[in-house]
């Protein structure tokens, strides 16, 4: 591929700004590998793409033109340390997981030999100078390998994203973030991260230095770290737009009202936390422009939806409740009327299954669902699982005719599909892919022709991929046969 030094082409292609633009159109490993053999300049530029992503997570998702395994990078330690360092400086995305985790054909080995975090010690002293994002996923041996001392080597000035799902961190680790990562935009500490060696003062100190932090996630509550000072330190972060934190006590939320001159949560758009009903009412004045809310409403709640109706910019709302909570039909209607941008509504949110705390319903009828469907035309995901619900197939018809974008529906209703297909319209559920129905009571009605009923329903709901019941204890033999038949025709 070498060209004569005197050619005009060679002179042009020796300008980095020009040939780097050419490489933007080369997105396959063999072509970039060939470019590395042209000259040193081309080798440098091609390596930026070839060695951009490292880790089994990147391999599974085919990130970059040539994602590599962590073990292949680590193997260079024994054969060519200089080559290891040369490649390491080009890596921008470094993700540690369990080898074979995303390969269905790979055998599951429950030992340390497949944990990519075991290579932290191999990389000791290696400078990942252009590292932009590092993610260390949770594993059985994560707390052994993922310690403050082994992770500190990845804290580079250009680092923007740091995710740790399992391991141990300390105040010293927070100090290293403050010292070496001034431009950090994402910090995630998962539920398997041990925070007992941290302090609220240590974390408060690092928060003050993270001027560009846009996403913060603290999944695990720790009495050592989680405090009023930390909460208030988070509340004043100017760039923060996505936040996940442990439950917020009422008096902490109340304390924000005492500082009228401070703007709290100025950029926040997404919040996942726990609040009491009173806490929701208090915090709404500070986050009225929020678009995504995932809340655990602790304590018995009776009017949470009426309060949440004031968040009129909401696009996604997912709720969990304590036992004894009540959802009222009038509040659901008000929510749908005021928050008509909602695309996702889950009560309770879907990953609470199989044993969620199901709130009681009061005054929720087929007419209520009809009004909700009318008020939420953009709805794509609905999960409505309520105790003592009196809903029937009429609610399903209302949703199918009014919510044209609905892709996923989990509904607590006593649906007799034989009646449903009699009144079915040609364009019912034009986008629906997943449907799950709870039978709240055991009905003993007999289907005349289950196969015919199933076929009509699936032919009408043409994009349906999965159908199931999620209250198996109350199913009749006909219900089970219908479930199998609908799934067969999907």
N, C-alpha and C positions, 0 to 999 in steps of 0.2 A: 504493500500500500504506500510505501515511501515515494515521495515526489522529488524531482530535481530541486535543489536549493534555489536555483535561479528563477524558477517559475513564479508567475504572478499569483497563481493559486496558492502556492506554499506560503508566500508572504501574507496573503489575506487570511489564510487559515491558521496563521501563527498569532492572530489577534484574539485573545481569550473571549472578548465580548461577542465576536462573530461565531466562533466554533461552538461556544456554549449554547448559542441559539439553535445551532444545528442539532446538538445533542438532545434538545427538548423534543425532537421528533423521533429519536431512537429510544424505544422503550422495551427492547428485548436484550437479554443478557449476552448472546453471542455477538451481536453487532457492537455492543459497547466493549466487550472483551477484545474484539478486533481493533477497535479504536485505540485501546490502551497500548497497542504495539506500534503505533505510528511514530510517536516521539514523546518526550517527557511531558510537554504541555498537554497533549491529548490524553496521556495516561492519567494525569492529575485530574483533568475535567471528567473523564469517563468514570474514574473511581468514585467521584461524588455521587453518581447515580447507581453504580454497581454495588457499592457498600453502604448505601443509604439506610437500609433496614436490616435488623438482625433479631432473630428469635423465632420460635415455632409458631407464635401467634401471627407474625408477619408472613411466614410461609403459608399458613393455612388460608390467609386472606389475599395472598399474592400481592402484597404491598410492594411497590417498587418493581423495577425490571428484573432484579435478581436477589430476592431476599435470601439471607443465609442463616444457617443454624448456629446457635451460640456455641455448640460443641466444636464446630469447624473453625470458628474464630479462636476458641481456647486452645485448639490443637497446635496452633502456631507457636505457642509458648515454648514448647519443647523443641521445635525445629528451627524457628526463625523469629526471634523476639523483635528484631528491627522491622520485619515485615508485619508482624502483629501490630506494632505501634503505627506503622504507616497506614494500615487499613483502619485502625481504630479512630484515627482523626477524621475520617470521612463519615462515620456512623452518626446518623441524626436520630434514628428511632431504635431504641434498644429495649426489647421486651422479654422478660424472663417468665417462663411458665413450666409446664411439665411436657416433656417431649412426647409426641404422639397424642396429646390431649384432643386435638381436632381432627385426627385421622381415624375413621371408624375401623379401618383394617388393622390398626396398630394394637398389639396386645397390651392390656393394662398391667403395668408393673408397679406394685405398691411398695417401692423402696426408693432410696436416695439416688439410684443410678440414673433416673430419668428427670430429676429436678434440675432445671437449668440454673437455679440459684446456687448450686454447688460450685459454679465457676467463678463466684465473686473473688475468691482467694487467688485464682489463676490470673485475674485481671489486676491484682494489686500492683500499683506503680504505673499502670497503663493510663495514658492521658486521652480521654475521649473529649477532645477540645471543642468539637462542633456538635456535641450532643444536644438535641432539642427536646426530646421526650424520652422518659424512661418509665416503664411500668413493670412492677414486680407483683405477679399474681399470687394468690394464696395457695399454699400447698402444705402437705403434711409435715414437711421438714423446714418450712419457711422460717419458723422462729429460731431455728438453729443457724441458718445461713444469713437471714436478713436482719442483721444487727446494725446499730448506729455506726460502728467502726468500718464494717464492710461496705456500707452504702455511701459513706461520705465521699469515696473516690469518684462517684458519678456526679457530684454536685459541682457543675462547671458554670462559668459565667454566662454561657449562651443557653443554658437550660431554661425551658419554658414550662414543661409539664413534668410533674413528679407524682406517680401513683404507687402506693404501697398497700397491697391488700392483706398481707400477713407478715408479721415480724415484730421487731422491738425498736422503739425509738426513745431517745432521751433528750434532755434539754441541750446537751452538747450538739446533738444532731440539728436541733432547731437553730442553734447558734451558727452552725456551718451553712445552713440555708441562708440565713441573714447575711453572712459574710460573702458567700460565693454566688448566690443566685438572685441578684437584685431585680431581674426582669421576669421572675416566675409568674406565670399566668394561671396555672392550675396546680392545686395541691389536694390530693386525695389520700386519706388514711382510712383503710377499710376496717370491717368489724373484727378481723383477726389480728389487728395490730395492738400490741401491748403498750399501753400508755402510762403504766404505773411508775416509770422512771422519769416522767415529765412533771412539769408544774405549770400552773396557770400563768405565773409571772414570766416563765420562759417562753410560753407560746404567745402571750400578749406582746412580748418584746419583738418576736419575729414578725407578727402581724403588722406592726408599725412600719417595718421596712419594705413590705410587699405592696408597693404602690400600684402595680399593674395586675394584681391578683383578680382574675375574673371568675374562677370557679374554685370553691372550697367545699370539701366533703370530709366530715368527721363522723364515721358511722358508729363508733363505739363510745359509750358514755364512760367517762373516767372522773372520779371525784378529784383526782389530782390535777386534771387539766381543765375540766368544764366548770366555769365559774362566771359570775356576773361580769367581772373585768374582761374576760375573754369574749363573752357575748357582746358587750358594748364595743370592744375593739373590732369585732367583725362588723357590727352595725354601721361603723363609720368608714369602711373601706369603699373608696370612691369608684373603683372599677368593677366591683363584685356584682355579677349578674346571675350566678347560679350557686345555690347554697344548700347543703345538707348538714344538719346539726342535730344533736340529741334534743330531748324534750326541753322546752323553755318554761320555767316556772312563771306564774302570774306576776310575782313581784318584780321579776327582771323586765318583763314587758312594760309594766307600770312605770318603771324607772325612766324609760325613754320619754314619757310625757313631761318629766320635770325639766327637760332641757329643750325648750322651745326654739332656741337659736341654732341648734345643731340639726343638720339634715341627715337622717338615718336611712340606710339602705337606698342611697340615691340612684343606683343603677340596677337594682335587683329585679329580675324577671322570673326566676324559678326558685321555689322554696320547698324543701322537704324537711319536716320536723314534727314535733308533737306540741300541741297547745290545748289548753282547756277552752271551753266555749267562750268564757270571759276573755281569755287571752287572744282568741281570734278577733273578738270585737275590738279589743284595744289596739292590736297591731295593724288593723286595716288602714288606719290613718297614715301609716308610714309606707305601706306597700300597695297602694291602690292600683298601680299600673302593672301589677304582677300578672303574668300570663300562664304560669304553671304552678299548681299547688298540689302537694302530696302531703296530707296531714293525718296524724293520729290524734283524734279528739279524745283526750283522756278525761275521765269523770263522766257521769251520765249526762247525755246531751239530748235536748228536746227541740232546739231551734237553731242548730248550727247552719243549716242550709239557708235559713232566712238571713243570717248574718253574712254568709258567704255570697249571697246575691249582690252584695255591695261591691264585690270585686268584678267590675263589669268588663275588664279586659281579658278575663280568663279564657284560655283555649283548652287547657287540660286541668281537670279536677279529679283527684283520687283520694278517697277517704277511708279511714279505719275508725271504728268506734269501740268504746268500752261496753260491757254488758249492761243491758237495761236502757240503752239509748233508743230514741224514737225518731223516725222520719215522717214528717207530715206532708200530705198531698199538697196543701196550700203553699208550703215552703218550696216544694219541688217545682211547682208551677211558677212561683215568683223567681226562682233561680233561672229557669229556662227563659222567662220573659226578659230579665235584665242581663243575663249572660248569654246572649244569643250567638256569640262567637265560639261557643264551646264545641270542640271536636272530639273530646274524650271526657266521659263521665263514668266513674267507677265507684259504686257504693255497695259493698266494700271493694277495695282495689283487688285486682285479679290474683295477685300472687299471695293473697291471704289463705288460699285454699290449701288443703281440704277442710280446715276447721277455722273459719273466720268467726268473729263476733258479729252475728247478723242482727242489725237493728230491727226493732218492731216497726210496722207501718201503721199509719193512722190516716184514714181517708184517702187511700191511694186505690183508685179504681181504673177500669179501662178508659173512662172519660178523662181521668188525670193524665194517663199516658198519651192519649190523643192530643191533649193540650201541650204536653212536653215535646212531643214529636213535631208539632206545629211550630213551637218556639225555637227548636234547635235544628234547623235545616242543614247545618254543616256537620252534624254529628257523624263521626267515623267509628267510634268505639264506645259502646254502652254496656255497662255492667250494673244491673239493678237486681240485687239479691236481698229481698226483704222478708222478714218473718211475717206470718199470717197475711200474706198477700192474697188478694182476691182477684188477681189478674187472670185473663183468659186469652184465647187466640185472637180476640178482638184487638188487644194491645199489640200483638205481633203484626196484625194487618195495618194498624195505624203507623207503626214504625216503618214497615215495608213500603208504604205508599208515600210517606212524607219525608223520610230521611234517606234520600237517594244516594248519599255517600257512605252509608253505614257498611263497614267491612267486617266488624266483629260485634256480636250481640250475645250477652249472657243475661237471660231474663228469668225471673222467678214468676212462673205463671202456669196455670193448669190448661195446657194447650191440647185440644182435641183436633188432631190434624185432619180428620175426615171432614169436620165442619170447615176447617181452614181452606181446604182445596176447593170447596164448593163456591166460596166467595173470592177466590184468588184472582188477582188481576195480572195481566201479561207482564207488566214491568215491576212486579213486586221485588223489592230488594235487588236492584240492578248491580250493586257492588258487593253484596254480602259474600264473605268467604268462610267465616266460622260462626256457627250457631250452637249455643248451649242452652238447654231449657231445664229448669228445675220443676219437678212435679211436687207441689207443696202438700198435696193430699193424694191418697191412693184412690184413683178412680177405677171402677170396674166396667167401664163401657167397652163394648166389643166393636172392633173394626170389621167392616164388611169385606174389604179387599185391601189388605195392607200393602201389597206390592203395587197396586194401582195408585193408592194414595201417595206412597213414597215417590213413584215415578213422576206423577203430576207435579209434586212439590219441587223436586230436583230440576225438572225441565223448566219450571218457571223461574226458580232461583238459580240461574244458569252458572253463576260463578262459585257456587257453594263447594267448598273443599272438605270441610269436616262438620259433622253433626254429632251431638252427644247429649245425654241427660247427666246432670250432676247431683241428683238426689236418688241414688240407686236403690235405697231401701224401700221406696214407695212405688217402684215400677211393677207393672203387671207383665205377664208374658207377651201380651200384644205390644206393650210399650217397647220391650226389648227387641221384639221382631221388627218393629217399625224403625228403631234406631239402627239396627243392622241393615235394613233395606235401604234407608236413606243414605247411609254411608257407602253402601255398595254402588249406588247409582251416581254418587258424587264424582 
